[in-house]
Amino acid sequence: MGDPKVMPFGKNLRSSFLFTCSLELLGGRWALVVLRDVLLGQRRSFPEVAADEDIATNTLTDRLEQLIEVRMLECRRDLCDGRSRGYVPTDSGLELIPVLVDWE
């Protein structure tokens, strides 16, 4: 298979296949579910993302952090309530909408 590929964000990838690399960067199945919920379901807060999925809070936290690290999502403070945070897609995250729509 060769040497691992070194990608942005300090990730060492085991594969050169685009799909496999994407899953490694995004964190697998739950990351895609979270992205789908944020991009297509208009869920922005942690409780909104967690509400309809049977995902452990620690797993959700990990996936949100990974998606922020690979610049698919940004975490922003709510302008009306500075204590609340919301997750919004970056331009890179928005580019995944056609892929996620095809999987629906």
JOWOWO-V106292 format. One record per residue. N is the residue number from 1. SS is DSSP state (A for helix, B for strand, O for the rest). BURIAL is # if it has 16 or more other C-alpha atoms within 10 Angstrom, else .. Layout:
N/SS/BURIAL, N/SS/BURIAL
//
This chain:
1/O/., 2/O/., 3/O/., 4/O/., 5/B/., 6/B/., 7/O/., 8/A/., 9/A/., 10/A/., 11/O/., 12/B/., 13/B/#, 14/O/., 15/O/#, 16/O/., 17/O/., 18/A/., 19/A/., 20/A/., 21/A/#, 22/A/., 23/A/., 24/A/., 25/A/#, 26/A/#, 27/O/#, 28/O/., 29/A/., 30/A/#, 31/A/#, 32/A/#, 33/A/#, 34/A/#, 35/A/#, 36/A/#, 37/A/#, 38/A/#, 39/A/#, 40/O/., 41/O/., 42/O/., 43/O/#, 44/O/#, 45/O/#, 46/A/#, 47/A/., 48/A/., 49/A/#, 50/A/#, 51/A/., 52/O/., 53/O/., 54/O/., 55/O/., 56/O/., 57/A/., 58/A/., 59/A/., 60/A/#, 61/A/., 62/A/., 63/A/#, 64/A/#, 65/A/#, 66/A/#, 67/A/#, 68/A/#, 69/A/#, 70/O/#, 71/O/#, 72/O/#, 73/B/#, 74/B/#, 75/B/#, 76/B/., 77/B/., 78/O/., 79/O/., 80/O/., 81/O/., 82/O/., 83/O/., 84/O/., 85/B/#, 86/B/#, 87/B/#, 88/B/#, 89/B/#, 90/O/., 91/A/., 92/A/., 93/A/#, 94/A/., 95/O/., 96/O/#, 97/A/., 98/A/., 99/A/., 100/A/#, 101/A/., 102/A/., 103/A/., 104/O/.
//
